[in-house]
């Protein structure tokens, strides 16, 4: 809609249909060489799936001196844990001893900032928090919470469920994000792009169950207890979701005045429920379902 000549490079396996106007490049960037891109001239390259320093080093070595802007999608989970103060802005230190994912994002940022200072590599860093669309239930494992509700089973909410969380609809995120593309004022800068709405996890679960017209039964389980059974789940809680957050978005709003999140989770939840009401989207992870039963039973004992 912005008139951008858009190329999407991925493996072609996404459940999301690309816009008809986008030019698609199918490859596995982890295993394929970048050389086939040499015939293209890109103004801006956005890396959505760089998770380790090795990934951004590869990008830097190929795209240096070839592009006008490199946008790295980092993560708000990289901000200091435990939380130092709220709201969190871009000057908040980066530090996360709980989650390797976040530490890797910090390593990526540090490398890119170094290359910006040393080599004038034109970076922009974006730190989203929890961005969702209709296909992404913010509760654990997408359809599984609805499945458990339908079968009168408890769903797990970490800790007491009262930590504050921020959910940002992808359509709202897009407004702030697109305002960074080709924007020279964004070079060398980092930006939060999140909603200003905060909800507790109890409220998030209640909104989803109400929209689905299902009875909500919750089991509040400490994050540390969950980690004993599932490291990845536990680390994601202890390093991110178990902490109350609220983000300061003044910086992105000053650069992109049209950025103003309009989609409340009440509305986003309706989209999620509609998506998962379709049988083809009702995929049940039975192994995780059984693990949840075990976690709940063991904790009650």
N, C-alpha and C positions, 0 to 999 in steps of 0.2 A: 504493500500500500504506500510505502514511502518512496517508491521508485528505485529501490536498491536492486542491483543486478546480483541475485542471490545464488550462490552455489552451496550445496549441502553434500558433505563427504561423510558417508557411513557405509555400513555393510548391507543396507537395504533390508534390515530385519525388524525395523521399528513397527510397533502397532499403530503409530501415528502416521497418517498420510501426509506426505509433503505437499506444499502448495503447487498447483499445476504450473505456475510460472517459474518455479525453482529449477535450476539445472542440477541434476543429480550425478554424483561421482561415487561409484560403488567400489569400495576397497576396505581392507582391514588395516588401519593405519598402524596398528601394533606390529604387523608382520610384513607389510608392503613397503617398498621404497618410495620416497617422495618424488623421485626424479620425473615421474610422468606429469607432475604439476608444473614443470619448468616452462612449458609453453604458455601458461596462463600468467596474467599480470593481475594481482589482487591488491586492492587498496587496503583492505582490512582482513585480517585472519582472526577468527575466534576459536579458541581451544576450550571445548566443553568437557573433554574427557582426559585432561592431563592430570594424573593423580600422583606422579612421582617426579623427582628432579630429573630423572632420565628422560621423561617424556618432554619436558620443556627444553632441555638441552638439545634434543633432536630437532624440535621446532626452531629454536634459535639458530642452530647451525645451518638449517635449510633456508629460513626466511629472512635472515639478516641481510640488510641492504636491498631487499626485494619488495618490502611492503611499507606502508605509511603508518600502520597501527597493528599491534598484536594485543588482543584482549584475552586475558587469562581469567577463566572462571574459577575462583578460589572458593572459600566457604567461610561463613560467619562462625562456624564451629572452631575456627583457628584462633578466635579471640580468647583471651586469658581465662583459664578455668583453674580454680573457682572464679566466679564473676567478681571483678573488683568493684565496679559501680555501674549503675544504670542511669540513663540509657547508654548503650554501647555505641560509640562513634568510631570513625576511622583512625583516631589516634590511640585507641585502646590497644595495649600491647598484645602481641600474638604469643600464646603459650598454652599448650594442652598436653599435660603428662598422661592423660587417660586414654587417648585415642590416636592410634598410629595414622589413620586417615588424615586427621587434622595436622599432625606433625609433618606429614609429607606435603600437604598444601603449603605450610609455612616454608618448607625447604624450597618449594617451587617459587614462591613469592620472593624469597631472599635472593635466589639466583637471578631472577628477572630484574629485580631492582638493581642488583650489581651490574648487569649488562646495560641497563638504562644509563647508569652513572658513568660506566667505563666506555661504552661503545655507542651510546645514544640509541639503543634499541628501543623503538617507540611503543612502550608497554602501557596498558591500562589494566588495572586489577578490579574485578567485580567480586564482592562478597555477598552472595545470596544467603538467606537462611533456609527455611523450609518452603520451597516453591512447589506448588501442586497444580494439577489440572483434573479433569473428570476421571482420568484413569488412575489417579494416585490417591487412595485413601490414606490419610496421615497416620492412622492406627496401623499396628504391625501387620504386614503381609496382605494389604489390599482387600481381597474378598473375605479372607478368613474371619475377621471380626463379625461380619454379617452372617456367615455360616454358623458361627458359635451362638450368636444371638438367636437365630432361627431354631437352633437345637437346644435352647434354654440353658446354654452353658455360659459360665462367666468369661468375660474377656479381661486380660491382664492390663491394668494401668499401673505404671511404675510409681513407686513411693506412695504418697498420699493423694496424688493426682492434682495437687493444687499449685504446682509450679506453672508459671506463666509462659506461654509459647506464642510464637508469631507464625502465621500461615499466610503465604502470599500467592494469589492466583497468578498463573503464568501470563494471562492477558494483561494484568496490571504490571507485572515485572517487565513485560515486553516494552512498555512505554518508556520506562527509565533506561532500559538496555539500548533500545534503538537510538535514543538521544546521545549515546556515547559513540556511535559508529561514525568514524570520520571526523570526530570532534577534536580539534587540535588542543583545546583546553583540557581535555581528559588525559593527555599524554603524561606519563610519569605519576599518575594519581591512582588512588584506590577509592572505591565507592561501595557503601552498603546500598542494596536495592531490596527493600522489604516493605511489607505493609506496616501501618502504625497500629493495627488492631492486635490486642493481646487477649488470649483466652487460656483458661486452665485446661489441663488434659481431661479433667472430669467434664468440663463444659463441651469440649470437642467431641468426646464420646457420646454425650447426651444429645447434642445437635444431630449427629449422624443417626443415632437410634431413633430419634423422633421423626426425622425425615423419612426413615425407612419403615416407620410404624412398627418397630420391634421393641420388645422389652429389653432393657439394659440391666445386666447383672455384671458387677465389676468385682475383681479381686485385686486389691492393692498389694503389690509385691515390691519389696525394696530392690532398687537397681543392683545393689551389691549381691543380693540373693540370685537375681536373674543371671548375672555374670557367671555364677558358679556352673550354670547349665549351658550357657551359650556366650562365648567370648565376644563374638561380633555384636550381638544384640546388647550385651552388657556394656561394652566399650562405647557404643553409640549413645547409650543412655548417660553413662558417667562422664563422657566427654562432650555431651551436647544436650540432649533432651531432658535430663534430670535437673538442669539449671534454669531458673527463671530468667527470661530475656526480654528486653525491650530495646529497639534500635532507634538511633537518631539518624534520620534521613535528610537532614538539612542540606548536606553537601550535594547529593544527587538532585534535590529539588532546586537548588540554586543554579545548577548547570542545565537541568532539563525541567523548566517550569511546568510543563504539561504533565509531569509525573505526579499522580495523585491517586493512590489506590482506591478504587470505587467498589470492588467486589468483596463484600463481607463473607465470612465463612458460612453464614446462614444460607447464602445463595450458592456458594461453591459446593456446599454439602448436597444440595438438590441435584446438581450435575453429577456428583459422585454416585449418589444413590441410583439415579437413572441409568448410569453406565453399568453398574454392577447388578442391576435388575435383569439384564440380558443374560441368557443362559450361557452364551459363548464366552462371557467374561467371568463366569463363576468357577474359577479354578481354585481348588482346595489343596493346600499343602498339608497332607494328612500327617506327615512326619512331624511338622511343627505343631499341628493341632494336638497330637499325642504328647509332645514335649510340654506344651502349655498345661495340659491336664496334670502331668507329673509335677511341674513346678508348683501349681496351685495346691495339689494334694500334699506335697512334701512341706510346703510352707505352713499349711494349716496344722500339720502334725507337729 
